[in-house]
């Protein structure tokens, strides 16, 4: 079974983070909410406190198949400032392991040179920080081991893209149907 870690830094976008956790857990995927703040309670960008499952220092990254970086400008800045997490992002990308990022968070991958020659998307107006990427305008886009999403309104599409990567397109389509997502449901 796959294991996914979704990282929470103060100022994270609540819907982007929790939608991913919800969709993956509905599918039965072992999905951990991980605080980078040294405390399991992390405050989101709209002052919503979330109690995470574990702290960054307790994660055994050898057992993890995918890293997910939610957006929110403050949360993204905190994630990018966390050297221990950035080291793991670099290791995962280099090893061809999956990394997902949505909204402002794909800029982290751009800053670190991980988007060169890849299709990617981020929050509108931040595209210049996707250094080396071919910027698309889809709700979510996958290029190899990197999956990016545009913003809060694209959180379900992003979560379903992550699910498709971890399972297959049939499981993702079945989940979309189950949660009544998409046209004419």
N, C-alpha and C positions, 0 to 999 in steps of 0.2 A: 504494500500500500504506500502511496505517496505521502510525503510530509511537506507541509508548506508553513513558512513563517511570514506573518504580516507584521511589519514594524511600526511602532507607535512612538512618535516624538511629540512633545507639547506643541499644539497648534495644528495637529493633523486634521484633515477633512473627514469628519465623522462618517458621512455616507459612503465615501470612497473606500474607507477601510472596512467598515462593518458590512457593506454589501458583499465584498469579496469573501469575508469570513462566513457570512450566511450562506452564500451559494455553494461554496466548497464543502462546508459542514453538512448541508442538505444532501450532498452527494456521498457523504461518508468519508470524505478526505480528511485526514488528520491535519487540522489547520490550527496553528498556535498564534495567539496574539502576543507579541513580544515588545516589552517596553525597553527603550534605549535610555530612559531617564533615571535609572537607579531606584525606581519606585514602581510598583505594579499599577498604581492609579495614574493615568495620563489624561490631561485635559485637552479636549479638542478645540478647534478653531472657533467653535460656537459655544464654548464654556461647558461642554458636556463631558463629564468625567467618565472614563471607561476603565474598568479593572481588567488588566491583561492577564494572560495565563502564566507568563514567566518573564524573567529579566534577560537581557541580551547576554550577560555573562554566564547564564545557565544553559544556553543553547549548545547542543552538540551538532555543529554544522555538517559533520560527516553523515548524519542521519537525515539531512534536509535535502529535498529535491527542488524546491523553488523558494525564492525570496520575493516578497512583494513590498513595494514602497508606495504608500498612499501619498496623495498630495496634501494641499493646504500649504500656503506659503511658509508659515512659521514651522509647521511640521517638516516640510522639505528642507528648510535651512538646518533644523536640528538633526535630521537624518544625515545630511551631507557633512555636518560638523563632527559626526560620530566616527572617529577613525577606525574603531574596531569593526563597525558595520561596513564601512567603505572597503576595508581590506577583504571582507567576505564577498562583497559585490564583485570586486575585481577577480577574486578566485573563482567565483561561480561563472562569470562571463568567460574567463579564460578556459575553464573546463567544459564549456558548452552546456552548463546547467542553466535552468530557466530563471530569468529575472523579469518581474513585472513591475511597471511603474505607471502611475496615472497622474494627470493634471500637471502640477508643477514638478513632480518628482522625475519625469523623464529627463529634465535638465541636468540632473545629477549624472545620468548615464552619458549625456552629451559632454559635460565638463570633464568626465573621466576618459573620454575618447572611445567609448563603447558603441557609439552609433555610426561610426564611419562606414559608409557604404550600405547602411541598413535603412529600411523604411521605418518611420517613427512618427508619433503624434504627441502633442502636449496641449496644455491650456493655451487658447488663442492669445497671441501677442508675445509668447515666450519662445516661438519657433527658432529664433536666431541663436538660442542656447542649445539647440540639438545639433551640436557641432559635427559636421560631416554626414548628417542624415539626409535622406530624401523624405521630406515632410509630406505627409498625406493629410487628408481631411476626414478620415473615417472615425467612428466612435472608438474603435480599438483596432490595433494592427499588430500582427506578429511577423517578425522577420527572424528566422532561425530561433535562437533561444531567448530572444528579447520580445516582450509583449508590452505595448504601451497603450494608454488610454487618454482620451482628450480632456475629460473633466467630470465633475459631479453628475451631470445629466447622462453621462455615458458609463456610469458605474456598473449597471447590469450587463451591458455589452462587454465591458472589460472583464467582469467576473466570469461571464460565459466563455470568453476567449481563453482565460486561464484554465477553466474547466475542460475546454476542448483540447488544450495542450496536454493536460494531465491524463485525460481519458481518450475521448474521440469526439468527432462532430455529432454523432448520433446521441451520445449522452448529453452533450451541450444543448442540442435541439430539444431533447426530451425535458431537460430542466427548464428551458425557455417556455415550453408548453405548460409544464407543471406550475410555474410561477406566473402564468398568464402575461408573458412578455412578448411584445411584438404586435404587428398589425392584426386586427380582427380576431382577437383571442376571446 
